[in-house]
Amino acid sequence: MATKRKRGIILPKTTAFISYAHADRKYGAQAKNVLAEIGIEAFLAHDDLHVSDEWRARIIEELRRCDLFVPLLSEDLDRKSVV
């Protein structure tokens, strides 16, 4: 897919996957907003997963298709066994 930028230039859309601890979801939302401001579409589980989604398959799909992996490192993430 492509996205339109200033002056009519067409650039490929860049996507990101934000990995974070549940306790840090507000920082994930902040990161998603900053990325959106520079034209990067980010996947954030608590925003983009729906109750009916097969969440594990969706997360794997999003990881495979992303251009950028953005881990939010914190003490809370350190306590998790999976990034």
N, C-alpha and C positions, 0 to 999 in steps of 0.2 A: 504494500500500500504506500501511497505517497501523501504528503501533506503540503499544503501551500504556505509559503512564507512570504515575507515582504518582497515587493517589487515583482511579484508573479513567478518567482523562482520555485520550481517543484523539487523538493528534497524527499528522500525516503524517510518514513516515519521511524523514529527511534523508540524502542520500548524498554522498560526497566522492570525488574522484580525486586521489591523491597522486602528483605527478611528482617524480622524484629521479634522481640519477646512481647507477649500479650500485654505486659505491664507498660511497654513502651509504645503502644499503639498511637498515642497522641503525637509522638515524634515521627512515627511512620507517616501520619497524615500531613505533618509539616513538610517532610521530605517529598511526598507526592505533590504537594502544592508548589514547591520550589521547582521540581522537575517539570511540572505542567507549564510554569511560567517561561521555561526555555524550550518548550515544544516537545518534551519527552513524556510519552504516555506510560504511566507506572501502574503496576498491579500491586494492590495492597489487600491482603486477604479479608480484613474486617470490613472493607468497603466494597470489594468486588466479588466476594463469594455470597451466594444466596442459599437459603435453607435447602432448596431442592437440588442444588448442585452436587455432583459427585466430587466432593472437595479434594480428595487425594489426586484424582485424575486431572482435575482442573489445575491444581498447583503444579503438577508435573508438566502439563501442557504449557503453562505460563513460563516455567523455568526453561523449557526447551526453546521457546520462541523469543525470549527476551534478548536484547542486545547488551544490556547492562545488568549486573547483579549488584544490588546495593544492600550490604549487610549493615544494620544499625547495631554497633557493638556497645554493650552495656553490661553491668553486673547481672542484670536480670537475664540477658541472653546467655551469659556465661553459665548460669544455673541450668539452662536447657541442655538436653542431650543432642538436639538437632538444631542446626542453623537454618 
